[in-house]
Amino acid sequence: MNPPPVASEHAVRAADGHGWHLLACIPPAPRRSLLWLPALGVAARHYLPFAQALAARGVAVFVHEWRGHGSSTLRAGHGVDWGYRELLVQDIPASQAAVERILSGSPPRIVGGHSLGGQLACCRLALAPGAADALWLVASGAPYWRAFPMPHRAWLPLAYRFLPWLARINGALPGRRIGFGGNEAVQVIDDWARTAIGGRYAAEGLATDLEAALAGVVRPVHALLLAQDWLAPRGSLDFLLGKMPRAAARVECLDAVAAGTRPDHYAWMREPAGVADRLCAQLA
């Protein structure tokens, strides 16, 4: 295993003028490229240890920045709003185009993500089947309340109705104050809650039927569960993968030994060696 390369940042701008920096860790002669989509409210910089761990294993990693977070030029608030449509058809394609410009050669392309990032990676691949050759998911799954075990299934519908209301009256979800996500745009929370309550993916203002598009995904999927992750349990992941019946899925559940850290939703980000090992094992 090689030492991790120094990270670099690359300015990216969407067609509507929104700008951000793409975080990159590029090893010599990479055998794969990965565009990584963060969890809700998590800035790209928090995935630097993960990106470096994968780069040391030969994968060129590019970490996307969500609109409204980290290096993004926008912040959600009264009169400043966006939803899944802007993320899927404006921002992610701009980061994908930047990866193509930055990376010389053409190693096989992977798109993947953590939590909400994994969900939107699936949706992006559904909208643009040629955008990647494979899909990686870590601690991800659909938020549909019926896919969760008790006791969470009992109270989740209340939370899923409360959060959009809270976002609307504040102009944005005050996620930092309530301990869920970050300062999130109203429409993002509305789009997320639609899936959480009804079980279907849709983006306000997007003409494409995301459910039909997901059913057409044929790229292979490698998904990692964390054994103590109540935010993305097995039922949640299975529900998400069930929307892509033609995609061959490999699912692994990591305990504390395999993960090399506490196997929950976030701890692996600080100590990513175990997750990186499992993702890269089939690339050898």
N, C-alpha and C positions, 0 to 999 in steps of 0.2 A: 504494500500500500504506500502510495506517494504522500509527501507532505501536502497539506491543502494550499492551493494558490491564494494569493492576496485577492480580496474582493474588490470589485470595481463597480461604479455606478454609471448608468447611461441614461441620458435625458430622453424621454418619450413624450409624445403629444398626440392626443386623440383628435379626430376630425372636428370635434366641437370646441377645441381649444384647451381642454383639460390637460394638464401636464403632471408628470411624476418622474421618479428615477427608478429604473430597473436595476435591481441588485444582482450582480453576476459573480460566479466563481467558476472559472474556466481552466481545466487542467490541460496539459499538453496532449494533443491527439485524443480528444474525448471519444469514447465509444458510444455514448448516448448524449442527447440534450434533453433537459427537463425544464418546462415552464411550470413553476409552482405557484398555486393560488392560496393565499393565507386564509385562516379562519376569520369569522366575523369580528371586526374591530381590532385585528392584530396587524401591526405594522410589519412591513417586510423585514426590517432589521432584526426582528426577533427570530427569524429563521436562518440567520447567518451561521450558527454552529451546524445546523442540518445541511446547509448548502456546502459548507467546507467539508463535512464528513463524506458527502456524496462525491464531491470533486476529488477528494483523496482516493476514491474508488473508481475514478475514471469517468464520472458523469459531469458534464457541463450544466450547471444549475443557474437558472434565471428566476428570481423571485419577484413576482408581480406586486404592485402596490395598489390596494383598493382605493377607489375614489373616496376622498374625505379623511384619509389616514396617512400618517407618516409624511413622506415627501410630496403627497398630493397637493396641488395648488388650490383645492377646494375644501370647504368645511360645510357640513350640512347645517341648516338652520332655517328660520322663517324666510321663505322666498328662494331658498337654495335647496333643491331636491333632485333626486334621481332614483332609479330603480334598477331591477335586473336588466332591463333593456339596454340601458347605457353601459352597464358592466359587460354584457355579453356581445354587443354589436359595436361598441366604441372602444372600450379600454382593453379588453383582452386581445382582440385582433391587433391593436397597435403594439402591444407587447410581443405578440407572436411575430409580427413583421420586424420588430427590432431584433429579436433573436436571430432571424434569418440574415439580417444585415451584419450582425456582430460576429457570428460564428462562421468561420471559414470551413469549407467542406460540408458534407451532408450526412452527419451521423443520424441514426434513427431518432425520431422525435417522440418525446413523451410529454403528455400534459397531466397534471395531477394537482392534488390539493388536500388540505386539512379542513375537516368539518364543513362549513359552508363552501370553502374553496373546492373541496372534492365534489360537492353537488354541482357547483357552477362549471367545474371542469367537465363533468358529464354532459351538462347542457351545451357547453361550447362545442364539444366534440359532436354532439347531435346536430348542431347547426352547421358545422363545418367538418364533415367526416374526413377530409384530407388534411386537417390541421395537425394530426398526430398519428403515430403508429401504435401507441399503447396508452393506457390510462393507469395512473397510480393513485391510490386513495390511502390516507392514513387518518385514523380516528374520525371517520366520516360516515354519514348516513342521512337518510331523509328525516326531517323532524316530525313526521306524521305521528300524532299522539297515539293512535292505535298500535303502532309498531313498537311501543315501549312497554316494558313489564310494569306490574304494580310494584310500589305504590305510585310511581311517577305518572302512569297512565290516568290516574284519578284526578290529578290537579293540573296537568299540562293544558287542557283546553281553556281553563280559566286564565292561565298565564298568556296563552296565545291570543286571547282577546284583549287582555289588559295592555300588553306591550304596544300594539298599534294605536290604541287610544292614548296612551301616555306619549307616544311619539307625536301624534297630531296636536295635542294641546301644548307641547313644548316646542314645536317646530322641528324637532329631531329627537330620537331616543337618547336620553341621558344615561347611556350605558355605563359610563365610568361610575356614576353615582349609585346605580342600582346593582352593579356587579355582573352585568351581562352585556357583552359586546363593548362597543365604544360609542362615540357620538354618531349615531346611525341615521341616515336619511329616512324620511317618512315612507317613501315608496319602496325602499329596500325592505323595511319591516313589514309593509303591507304585502309585498310579493312573498316574503318568507312565511308570513302567517297564513297566507292562502294555502301553501303546501302543508304547513303544520296542522291546519284544521281539516282541510279537504283531501289531502294526500296527492294532489296533482300539481305539476310544475307548470307555471305560466308566468309571463312577464307583461305587465301593463304596457300597452302600446306596441307590443310585438305581434305581428300578424302570424308568425309561424306557430303551429301547434307543437309545443315542446314535448308533450307526451308521445305524439306520433313520431317525432324526430328521435326521441330516446329509444323507441322500439326498433329503430333502424340501425343503431350503433352495433358495429361488428368488431371493433378493435378489442384486443385482449386487455383484461383488467387484473391488476394485482392490488389486493386490498388488505390492509393490516388493521386488525382490531386490537385494542388494549384491554386487558382482562378486567380492569377496574374502572372503565370509562362509562359512567352512567349517561353521559351526554351523547354517546354514539354506540349504543349496545348492538348486539348481533341482529336483533329484529329490525332495527333502524337501517343497518347496512343491507340486510337481505331485502328490505322493501325497496331501497334505492336500486340495488342490482336487478331486482325483479322487473324494473322498467326497461332493462336492456337485455331481453332474453336471448338475443343472438350473440352477445358478447361473452366469450369464454372467460370466466372469472376464477381466479385463484385467491382464496381467502385464508389468512393465517391469523391466529389469535396469540398475542404475545403476553406472557406472564412476566413477573419481575425479573426472572433470570434471563429470558430471551430479550426483553427490552433493555436490560442493563440499568433500569431505574424503576421508579414507581410507575406501574402500567395504567396511567390515567390519561385524561384528555390533553394535558399540557406538559407534563414532566419530561417527556421524550424530546421536546424542543431544546431543552438545556443540555441533555445528555443523549444525543441522537445516534450513538454508534450502533446500538442494537437494531434500531429501525433501519438505518442505512445498510447494515449487513444483510438484513432480510430482503430489502428491496433489490439489492445488487446481486444476491446469491444466484439468481437465474441468468444473470448477464455473463457469468464466467464462461 
